[in-house]
């Protein structure tokens, strides 16, 4: 019984540590952020510096934005993830 509880505790701790957001190994630059074209495709109130700070300290950021389509209003949540391959942009409807 003790082995099972130790195993379960180990698995839970491992899952918890893997689920935490971590800062990227290499800091994200403004050029990398602009290559994603998020400021062209979406209307974002946060400045690029605010997004870079969040990406470089936590590794991810979720912001409220709107798609940049003239005459229409599509509210979305944007999730930006700083990975070793670059910045990944995920959008979710609000």
C-alpha positions as CSV (number, residue, x, y, z in Angstrom):
1,X,0.0,0.0,0.0
2,X,2.9,2.4,0.8
3,X,4.4,1.8,-2.6
4,X,1.2,2.6,-4.4
5,X,0.7,5.9,-2.5
6,X,4.4,6.8,-3.1
7,X,3.9,6.1,-6.8
8,X,0.7,8.1,-7.0
9,X,2.3,11.0,-5.2
10,X,5.3,10.9,-7.6
11,X,3.0,10.9,-10.6
12,X,1.0,13.9,-9.3
13,X,4.1,15.9,-8.5
14,X,5.5,15.2,-11.9
15,X,2.3,16.2,-13.6
16,X,2.1,19.4,-11.6
17,X,5.6,20.4,-12.5
18,X,5.1,19.6,-16.2
19,X,1.9,21.6,-16.2
20,X,3.5,24.8,-14.9
21,X,4.4,27.4,-17.4
22,X,8.1,28.1,-17.6
23,X,10.1,31.0,-19.1
24,X,11.7,30.2,-22.5
25,X,15.3,29.1,-22.7
26,X,16.1,31.9,-25.2
27,X,14.3,35.2,-24.6
28,X,11.7,36.2,-27.2
29,X,12.6,39.3,-29.2
30,X,10.4,42.0,-30.7
31,X,11.3,40.8,-34.2
32,X,10.0,37.3,-33.4
33,X,6.8,38.7,-32.0
34,X,6.3,40.8,-35.1
35,X,6.9,37.8,-37.4
36,X,3.7,36.3,-36.0
37,X,1.7,39.2,-37.5
38,X,-0.7,39.3,-34.5
39,X,-0.9,43.1,-34.6
40,X,-2.0,42.9,-38.3
41,X,-4.5,40.1,-37.9
42,X,-5.9,41.2,-34.5
43,X,-6.8,44.4,-32.6
44,X,-4.7,44.2,-29.4
45,X,-4.7,46.8,-26.7
46,X,-1.5,45.6,-25.0
47,X,1.8,46.9,-26.3
48,X,4.4,44.6,-27.7
49,X,6.6,45.3,-24.7
50,X,3.9,44.0,-22.3
51,X,3.5,40.8,-24.4
52,X,7.3,40.3,-24.5
53,X,7.6,40.8,-20.7
54,X,4.9,38.1,-20.1
55,X,6.3,35.7,-22.7
56,X,9.9,36.1,-21.3
57,X,8.8,35.7,-17.6
58,X,6.0,33.1,-17.8
59,X,6.4,31.6,-21.2
60,X,2.8,32.3,-22.2
61,X,0.2,35.1,-22.2
62,X,-3.5,35.1,-22.8
63,X,-5.1,38.3,-24.0
64,X,-8.5,39.6,-25.1
65,X,-8.6,40.8,-28.7
66,X,-10.7,41.2,-31.8
67,X,-10.1,39.9,-35.3
68,X,-9.1,42.8,-37.6
69,X,-12.0,42.5,-40.1
70,X,-13.4,45.9,-41.2
71,X,-17.2,46.2,-40.4
72,X,-17.3,43.0,-38.3
73,X,-16.6,42.4,-34.6
74,X,-15.3,38.9,-33.7
75,X,-14.0,38.8,-30.1
76,X,-11.4,36.2,-29.4
77,X,-8.9,35.2,-26.7
78,X,-5.3,34.9,-28.0
79,X,-2.9,32.6,-26.3
80,X,0.8,33.1,-27.2
81,X,3.3,30.4,-26.2
82,X,7.0,30.9,-26.3
83,X,8.5,27.6,-27.3
84,X,11.9,26.5,-28.6
85,X,10.5,26.5,-32.1
86,X,9.2,30.1,-31.8
87,X,6.0,31.7,-30.8
88,X,2.8,29.8,-31.2
89,X,-0.5,31.7,-31.5
90,X,-3.7,30.0,-30.6
91,X,-7.1,31.7,-30.8
92,X,-10.3,30.9,-29.0
93,X,-13.8,32.4,-29.5
94,X,-15.1,34.5,-26.6
